Amino acid sequence: MTEATSTTPAPDALADVLADAPFARLVATDDGDALAAAGLLARALRAVGTPFQVRVSADPVPDDDGDGVAVTVGAARGPHSISGTGRPASADAFAVSRALGVDPDPVVALAGVVAAGSVPGTDGSGDALDAAEASDRVRRRPGVAIPTADLADGLAASTLVRTPYSGAPEAATAALAELGLPADLDDDAHRRLASLVAVDVADADGASTRAASAVERALRPYATNGPFETIGGYADVLDALAREAPGTGVALALDAAPSDDLRSAALDAWRPHGLAAHRALDDATTGRYDGCVVTRVDLASDDEDGTAARDAAALLPTVARLVRDFRSPEPVAIAVDESTGRLAAAATEPLGLGDACRSVATEFGADGWGAADRGGLSVGTGDDGDITSALAALREAL
């Protein structure tokens, strides 16, 4: 199935379909924007009394059993979808919720917007930002977008930045100690922190020219009274949960007032995800080709319990995105783990990556998935598994 089999309808049109639905099945792509959008739609359905089901999939196909309405979130699939193409899915889900007569949570919507790589107030999210500011849910301030009050914890695990201390809490603690920040951070302290991160991102070994602009979405964050310290930090958590712990992610996006236990569970999934992605990149080997950069990692070096394939499925898309944003001089970054027979690709613009991965998968009897600007392949690790040949075919297709 290709990436574009339907278009995103006007909010009123999809709201009319959902308002009359006896049951709604929402299936979202495994990213923070789609997860936030599915959470907004589910909350709206709950508010109007429509039963629903939510699930997350790397390559979602709408459930069509003739009972109820199926909506795909994050991909243009089936008769009803919020594709996330052109603008964040969460911005459209916010509009659909309002069309249903519901007052949606602007903090969740804005977290989805940031997870999509956008900036609050742009790409259709102006209404969500206005609602958040009008209700004093957010405040723009200097600093860095992390989910935790613990700066070292947040900086080490954040996947919104790539610094010399990413993946290393002790090194982050040492870097912060040199700043001599006060216990209670004022705006001046936040500015000093932001300056440190901006310089360390741009001056890091191997940093691309794109890194200096990519770090901007992590600076001057919106502080929030939501479950995490900043909107950007919330986005980082949602993006990790979408692949690392989708059940927890759905629960978080659905909960208007997440408990301390749920918040802790979310951070307990986000933290090792971010640390592992950065550490995998630390140990990776990278090669540059015409149009793409290929980063090879090994997630199975100490695999004794069969978790490497699951780790690769969750981590490789994050590694590919980090390389794309902070290391790649080419428009496409591909992260490969030969030990698990998997790869993930991320592009700076829509290049048909998902369709390219599906096409290569067909050639190799493998699995391929993705959207216009990201994709993945899994050929397995048996005698017929050959991720190296599949990678070569994908490079050729691009």
ABEGO torsion letter per residue (X at the ends): XBABABBBBBAAAAAAAAAABABBBBBBBBBAAAAAAAAAAAAAAAAAGBBBBBBBBABBBBBBAGBEBBBBBGBBBEABBBAGBGBBAAAAAAAAAAAAGBBBBAAAAAAAAAAAGBBBGBGGAAAAAAAAAAAGABBBBBEBBBABABAAAAAAABAABBBAABGBAAAAAAAAAAAGBBABBBAAAAAAAAAAAAAAAAABBGBBAAAAAAAAAABGBBBBABABABAAAAAAAAAAAAAABAAAAAAAAABABBBAAAAAAAAAAAAAAAAAAAAAAAABBBBBBBGBBBBBBBAAAABAAGAAAAAAAAAAAAAAAAAAAAABABABBBBBBAAAGBBBBBBABBAGAAAAAAAAAAAAGBBBBEBAABBBBBAEABAABBAAAAAAAAAAAX
